[in-house]
Amino acid sequence: MMTFDEAVERYAISREELTVWIEQSWVRPVREGELWSFDDGDIARLELICELRRDLDINEEALPVVLSLLDQLYAARSTLRHVRDVLAQLPDPTLADVLAKLQSELDKG
């Protein structure tokens, strides 16, 4: 866990900037009284935002769009992992049928 002040220092951002990111729900730390606590997911998100802003020069207006697209991509990847896990439990003949149908659909598109 990381505190608000630790995040400001670690990522060399202003308190105001981090407050805006929280208000925009770009990061969702837990608030306990007057203190914010950032978990591992929040910390990864802070690192991503800093990388997008500093390294890739994504501006404030484009950042919500980029974050939304990345969130959708991560959700799709998670869904595909679940599908893979379900497919792995199918008996071989059924799995072969499913894979053949998927390949047929891919060939069409």
SVG drawing of the C-alpha trace seen along z (x, -y; Angstrom):
<svg xmlns="http://www.w3.org/2000/svg" viewBox="-18 -21 28 58">
<polyline fill="none" stroke="black" stroke-width="0.4" points="0.0,0.0 1.1,-3.5 -0.2,-6.8 -1.2,-9.9 2.0,-11.7 4.2,-8.7 2.5,-8.6 3.1,-12.3 6.8,-11.9 7.4,-8.7 5.8,-9.8 7.0,-13.5 3.5,-14.8 1.6,-17.6 -1.0,-17.0 -3.5,-18.8 -2.7,-16.6 -3.1,-13.4 -6.4,-14.7 -7.7,-15.3 -6.7,-11.7 -8.7,-10.4 -11.7,-12.7 -11.6,-11.5 -11.5,-7.9 -8.3,-7.2 -7.1,-5.7 -9.4,-4.5 -7.6,-4.5 -9.3,-3.6 -10.1,-6.5 -9.8,-6.0 -10.8,-9.2 -8.6,-11.8 -6.0,-9.3 -5.9,-7.7 -4.3,-4.2 -3.2,-3.0 -3.1,0.8 -0.9,2.6 -3.5,2.1 -3.6,-1.7 0.2,-1.8 0.3,-0.1 -2.3,-2.5 -0.3,-5.5 2.8,-4.1 0.8,-3.7 -0.6,-7.2 2.8,-8.7 4.3,-6.7 1.5,-7.8 1.8,-11.4 5.6,-11.7 7.0,-9.1 4.3,-9.1 3.2,-12.7 -0.5,-11.9 -2.3,-15.1 -5.0,-15.5 -7.8,-15.5 -6.7,-12.2 -5.8,-10.4 -9.3,-9.3 -9.8,-7.9 -6.5,-6.0 -7.2,-4.7 -10.7,-3.6 -9.4,-1.7 -6.7,0.0 -9.3,1.0 -11.4,2.5 -8.4,4.4 -7.6,5.7 -11.2,6.8 -11.2,8.6 -7.9,10.4 -9.5,11.5 -12.5,12.8 -10.4,14.7 -8.5,16.3 -11.8,17.5 -12.9,18.9 -9.5,20.6 -9.9,22.2 -13.4,23.4 -12.3,24.8 -9.4,26.6 -12.0,28.6 -13.9,29.8 -13.5,33.4 -11.2,33.7 -13.9,34.4 -16.0,31.4 -12.9,29.2 -12.0,30.2 -15.5,29.3 -15.4,25.9 -11.9,25.1 -13.0,26.1 -16.0,23.8 -13.9,20.9 -11.4,21.4 -14.3,21.4 -15.5,18.1 -12.0,16.6 -11.6,17.7 -14.8,15.9 -13.8,12.6"/>
</svg>
